[in-house]
Amino acid sequence: MNPLRTALVAVAAVAVLASCGTTETAAPEPAASGGTASASPVTVTDSRGKQITLDRPATKVVALEWGEAEMVVGLGVMPVGVADAKGYGTWVTAAKLDASVKDVGTRQEPSVDSIAALQPDLVVMEAERDSALVPQLEKFVPVLVTEGSDGSDNLGRMRSDLKMVATALGKTAEADKLLADLDATLADGKAKLEAAGFAGKPFAMADGWKDGSKIAIRMFGKGSLVSDVATGLGLTNAWTGEVDPMWGLGNTDVEGLTALKDPDTRFFYNASDGVDVFADGLASNAIWKKLPFVEKKQVSKLPDGIWTFGGPLSCKQYAEAIVKAYTA
């Protein structure tokens, strides 16, 4: 599911944006054949409540969203096809794709013909996809539909989606390890922030783009996945503006940022595509320059390529980047 297709972002009529970052932590080495997964049949119930039964764990997988593609690679299976594989390479660095992975069209409009040509044994996609796409695909391949986002518990939702995908791939042990590693990173990061005196401190997270002559800003409020990660580190999301209930995202402008009055607030943002509206577009803006976190030099651009709607490896990258910004 692409959060830029939600009603909130549709109203804003903006271009596809995402998050940032790199890390020294490498993803597990993917196995093209599915590794040591059992050849026994597997049954998994997806977010629709539908049972999908496979003769054996899936090894030829097509992923139609980047979060799911990251999960598949992180579990040790290289997908045969990914929607907008080139874009994935820009926005997602936690689990890199092999050059052999085929592009199957855009995330908004994947090509059914391109998917069929790969003869996959499973397609993984998110619940927000056009419902008409599912029956088209199910004519020739099983389709596993993940939830993709849930503003009431996005970190818990991510865990559930990962376990669902892992069951279909016969990689439940690998999923358990990925989640255990993430939990250890959160616990370690929380301890470091507390020791450095940052426990409970406010943060804000955003990305932005040019909307005509203005700068549009998208806030990652409470309910967003990256907010759940940061609060898991013991921080407090300072953004209290309206956000959508599914993704935890809200739109504002530079004037709206004046609501962030606490001088302890640290402002994080991403600009993975090379267009940095915060450093460039707002550099001479009088309102921006007077914001407390700008005056105190508490603005942190995240490393490029941390996908803010990703799986456990992206969440781990994000947590590590947050802790580094506070403690470096």
C-alpha positions as CSV (number, residue, x, y, z in Angstrom):
1,M,0.0,0.0,0.0
2,N,1.3,3.4,-0.9
3,P,0.5,6.1,1.7
4,L,0.5,8.7,-1.1
5,R,-2.7,7.1,-2.3
6,T,-4.6,7.8,0.9
7,A,-7.3,10.4,0.9
8,L,-5.1,12.8,2.8
9,V,-2.4,12.8,0.2
10,A,-4.9,12.7,-2.7
11,V,-6.4,16.0,-1.4
12,A,-2.9,17.5,-1.3
13,A,-2.3,16.3,-4.9
14,V,1.3,15.8,-4.4
15,A,4.0,13.7,-5.9
16,V,5.3,10.4,-4.5
17,L,7.7,11.0,-1.6
18,A,9.3,8.9,0.9
19,S,12.0,8.6,3.6
20,C,15.7,8.3,3.9
21,G,18.9,6.6,5.3
22,T,21.8,4.2,5.1
23,T,23.3,1.9,7.7
24,E,26.2,-0.3,8.2
25,T,24.0,-3.2,9.1
26,A,23.7,-5.6,6.2
27,A,20.5,-7.5,5.3
28,P,20.6,-11.3,5.5
29,E,22.0,-12.8,2.4
30,P,19.1,-13.7,0.1
31,A,18.7,-17.1,-1.3
32,A,17.2,-17.2,-4.8
33,S,15.9,-20.7,-4.2
34,G,14.2,-19.9,-0.9
35,G,17.1,-21.4,1.1
36,T,16.3,-24.3,3.5
37,A,12.5,-23.8,3.6
38,S,10.6,-27.0,3.9
39,A,8.9,-28.4,0.8
40,S,5.8,-29.2,2.8
41,P,2.5,-27.4,2.0
42,V,1.9,-24.1,3.9
43,T,-1.4,-22.3,4.7
44,V,-1.6,-18.7,5.8
45,T,-4.5,-16.4,6.4
46,D,-4.0,-12.9,5.0
47,S,-5.4,-9.5,6.0
48,R,-8.7,-10.2,4.1
49,G,-9.3,-13.2,6.3
50,K,-8.6,-15.4,3.2
51,Q,-6.7,-18.7,3.6
52,I,-3.9,-19.1,1.0
53,T,-2.6,-22.7,0.7
54,L,0.7,-23.3,-1.3
55,D,2.0,-26.7,-2.2
56,R,5.3,-25.6,-0.8
57,P,6.8,-22.4,0.5
58,A,7.0,-19.7,-2.1
59,T,10.3,-19.0,-3.8
60,K,9.3,-17.1,-6.9
61,V,7.8,-14.0,-5.3
62,V,6.6,-10.7,-6.8
63,A,6.2,-7.8,-4.4
64,L,4.0,-4.8,-5.4
65,E,5.0,-2.5,-2.5
66,W,8.5,-1.7,-1.2
67,G,7.8,-2.5,2.4
68,E,6.8,-6.1,1.4
69,A,9.7,-6.3,-1.0
70,E,12.1,-5.4,1.9
71,M,10.5,-8.1,4.1
72,V,10.9,-10.7,1.4
73,V,14.6,-9.9,0.8
74,G,15.2,-9.6,4.6
75,L,13.8,-13.1,5.1
76,G,16.3,-14.5,2.6
77,V,14.3,-14.8,-0.6
78,M,15.2,-12.5,-3.6
79,P,12.0,-11.6,-5.4
80,V,11.7,-12.2,-9.1
81,G,9.8,-9.0,-9.6
82,V,9.2,-5.7,-7.8
83,A,7.0,-2.7,-8.7
84,D,9.2,0.3,-9.5
85,A,12.5,-1.5,-8.8
86,K,14.5,1.6,-9.6
87,G,12.6,3.7,-7.1
88,Y,13.1,1.0,-4.5
89,G,16.9,1.4,-5.0
90,T,16.6,5.1,-4.2
91,W,14.3,4.9,-1.2
92,V,15.2,1.5,0.4
93,T,18.7,0.6,1.3
94,A,18.1,-1.8,4.2
95,A,17.6,-4.8,1.9
96,K,19.0,-4.3,-1.6
97,L,17.7,-6.0,-4.8
98,D,19.8,-8.1,-7.1
99,A,20.2,-6.9,-10.7
100,S,18.2,-9.9,-11.8
101,V,14.9,-8.6,-10.2
102,K,12.5,-7.5,-12.9
103,D,10.5,-4.3,-12.8
104,V,6.8,-5.0,-13.1
105,G,5.5,-1.5,-13.5
106,T,4.6,1.3,-11.0
107,R,3.3,0.7,-7.6
108,Q,0.2,2.6,-8.6
109,E,-0.4,0.6,-11.7
110,P,1.6,-2.7,-11.8
111,S,1.6,-4.6,-15.1
112,V,-0.4,-7.8,-14.9
113,D,1.2,-9.0,-18.1
114,S,4.7,-8.4,-16.7
115,I,3.8,-10.3,-13.5
116,A,2.3,-13.2,-15.4
117,A,5.4,-13.5,-17.6
118,L,7.6,-14.2,-14.5
119,Q,5.4,-17.2,-13.6
120,P,5.6,-16.4,-9.8
121,D,4.2,-18.8,-7.2
122,L,3.1,-15.9,-5.0
123,V,2.3,-12.2,-5.3
124,V,2.5,-10.1,-2.1
125,M,0.6,-6.8,-2.1
126,E,-1.1,-4.4,0.3
127,A,-4.7,-4.1,1.2
128,E,-5.1,-0.6,-0.2
129,R,-4.4,-1.7,-3.8
130,D,-7.3,-1.4,-6.3
131,S,-9.5,-4.3,-5.5
132,A,-9.9,-5.0,-9.2
133,L,-6.2,-6.0,-9.4
134,V,-6.6,-8.9,-6.9
135,P,-9.0,-11.1,-9.0
136,Q,-7.0,-10.4,-12.1
137,L,-3.9,-11.8,-10.5
138,E,-5.6,-14.6,-8.7
139,K,-6.5,-16.1,-12.2
140,F,-3.0,-17.3,-12.4
141,V,-1.2,-16.9,-9.0
142,P,-2.0,-16.9,-5.3
143,V,-2.1,-13.4,-3.8
144,L,-1.2,-12.6,-0.2
145,V,-2.6,-9.3,0.9
146,T,-0.9,-7.6,3.9
147,E,-2.5,-4.9,6.0
148,G,0.3,-2.4,5.1
149,S,-0.6,0.2,7.8
150,D,-2.6,0.7,11.0
151,G,-2.4,4.0,12.8
152,S,-3.6,2.3,16.1
153,D,-0.5,0.1,16.3
154,N,1.8,0.3,13.2
155,L,4.8,-1.4,14.8
156,G,2.6,-4.3,15.9
157,R,1.0,-4.3,12.4
158,M,4.5,-4.5,10.8
159,R,5.3,-7.5,13.0
160,S,2.1,-9.3,12.0
161,D,2.7,-8.6,8.3
162,L,6.2,-9.9,8.5
163,K,5.1,-13.1,10.2
164,M,2.4,-13.6,7.6
165,V,4.9,-13.2,4.7
166,A,7.4,-15.4,6.5
167,T,4.9,-18.2,6.9
168,A,4.2,-18.2,3.1
169,L,7.9,-18.3,2.4
170,G,8.7,-21.0,5.1
171,K,10.9,-18.4,6.9
172,T,9.4,-18.1,10.3
173,A,12.7,-18.6,12.1
174,E,14.2,-15.8,10.0
175,A,11.3,-13.6,10.9
176,D,11.8,-14.2,14.6
177,K,15.4,-13.3,14.3
178,L,14.7,-10.0,12.4
179,L,12.2,-9.0,15.1
180,A,14.5,-10.0,17.9
181,D,17.3,-7.9,16.4
182,L,14.9,-4.9,16.1
183,D,13.8,-5.3,19.7
184,A,17.4,-5.4,20.8
185,T,18.1,-2.2,18.8
186,L,15.2,-0.4,20.4
187,A,16.1,-1.5,23.9
188,D,19.8,-0.5,23.4
189,G,18.8,2.8,21.8
190,K,16.4,3.6,24.6
191,A,19.0,2.9,27.2
192,K,21.6,5.2,25.4
193,L,19.1,8.0,25.1
194,E,18.1,7.8,28.7
195,A,21.8,7.7,29.8
196,A,22.4,10.8,27.7
197,G,19.4,12.7,29.3
198,F,17.0,12.5,26.3
199,A,14.3,10.2,27.8
200,G,10.9,11.6,27.0
201,K,12.3,14.5,24.9
202,P,10.1,15.8,22.0
203,F,10.8,15.0,18.4
204,A,9.1,15.8,15.1
205,M,9.5,13.9,11.8
206,A,8.6,15.2,8.3
207,D,9.3,15.2,4.6
208,G,8.4,17.9,2.1
209,W,8.2,19.0,-1.5
210,K,7.5,22.1,-3.6
211,D,3.8,22.7,-4.2
212,G,3.9,25.5,-6.8
213,S,5.6,28.5,-5.1
214,K,5.1,27.0,-1.6
215,I,6.7,24.3,0.4
216,A,4.3,21.5,1.4
217,I,5.3,19.5,4.5
218,R,4.1,16.1,5.5
219,M,4.3,15.3,9.2
220,F,4.7,11.8,10.6
221,G,2.4,12.1,13.5
222,K,1.3,9.6,16.2
223,G,0.3,6.4,14.5
224,S,2.9,6.5,11.8
225,L,5.4,3.6,11.7
226,V,8.4,5.8,12.4
227,S,6.7,7.5,15.2
228,D,6.1,4.2,16.8
229,V,9.8,3.4,16.4
230,A,10.9,6.7,18.0
231,T,8.4,6.4,20.9
232,G,9.8,2.8,21.4
233,L,13.1,4.6,22.0
234,G,11.5,6.6,24.8
235,L,10.9,9.8,22.8
236,T,7.7,11.8,22.5
237,N,6.1,12.9,19.2
238,A,5.7,16.7,19.4
239,W,3.3,16.9,16.5
240,T,-0.3,17.1,17.7
241,G,-1.9,18.3,14.4
242,E,-4.5,16.3,12.6
243,V,-3.3,13.1,11.0
244,D,-5.1,10.3,9.1
245,P,-6.0,7.3,11.1
246,M,-4.4,4.7,8.8
247,W,-0.9,6.1,8.2
248,G,-0.6,8.8,10.9
249,L,0.3,11.4,8.3
250,G,-0.7,15.1,8.3
251,N,-0.1,18.0,5.9
252,T,1.0,21.4,6.9
253,D,3.3,24.3,5.8
254,V,6.1,26.3,7.3
255,E,3.6,28.4,9.3
256,G,2.2,25.3,10.8
257,L,5.5,24.3,12.2
258,T,5.3,27.2,14.6
259,A,3.1,24.9,16.7
260,L,6.3,23.1,17.7
261,K,7.2,25.5,20.5
262,D,9.1,23.3,22.9
263,P,12.8,24.3,22.7
264,D,13.9,20.7,23.3
265,T,12.2,19.5,20.1
266,R,14.6,17.9,17.6
267,F,13.3,18.0,14.0
268,F,14.1,15.1,11.7
269,Y,13.4,15.0,7.9
270,N,14.3,13.0,4.9
271,A,15.0,13.8,1.3
272,S,16.3,10.7,-0.4
273,D,15.7,11.8,-4.0
274,G,18.1,14.7,-3.7
275,V,15.5,17.4,-3.4
276,D,16.0,19.0,0.0
277,V,13.3,21.6,0.5
278,F,14.3,22.2,4.1
279,A,17.9,23.0,3.5
280,D,17.3,24.8,0.2
281,G,13.7,25.9,-0.2
282,L,13.4,27.2,3.4
283,A,16.9,28.4,3.9
284,S,16.0,32.0,3.6
285,N,12.4,31.8,5.0
286,A,12.0,34.1,8.0
287,I,9.5,31.9,9.7
288,W,11.7,28.8,9.3
289,K,14.8,30.6,10.6
290,K,12.9,31.7,13.8
291,L,11.6,28.2,14.7
292,P,13.2,27.1,18.1
293,F,14.7,23.9,16.7
294,V,16.2,25.8,13.8
295,E,17.7,28.5,16.0
296,K,19.2,25.8,18.3
297,K,20.5,23.8,15.3
298,Q,18.4,20.8,16.3
299,V,17.5,19.9,12.7
300,S,18.7,16.5,11.4
301,K,18.5,15.2,7.9
302,L,18.3,11.4,8.0
303,P,20.7,9.4,5.8
304,D,19.3,8.7,2.4
305,G,17.4,5.5,1.8
306,I,15.6,4.7,5.1
307,W,12.1,3.7,4.0
308,T,9.6,5.1,6.5
309,F,6.9,2.6,5.6
310,G,9.2,-0.5,5.6
311,G,9.9,-3.7,7.5
312,P,12.1,-4.5,10.5
313,L,15.4,-3.7,8.7
314,S,14.2,-0.2,7.8
315,C,12.8,0.3,11.3
316,K,16.2,-0.7,12.7
317,Q,18.0,1.8,10.4
318,Y,15.6,4.5,11.5
319,A,16.1,3.8,15.2
320,E,19.9,3.8,14.8
321,A,19.8,7.1,12.9
322,I,17.7,8.7,15.6
323,V,20.0,7.6,18.4
324,K,23.1,8.7,16.5
325,A,21.6,12.2,15.9
326,Y,21.0,12.6,19.6
327,T,24.2,11.1,20.9
328,A,26.9,11.9,18.3
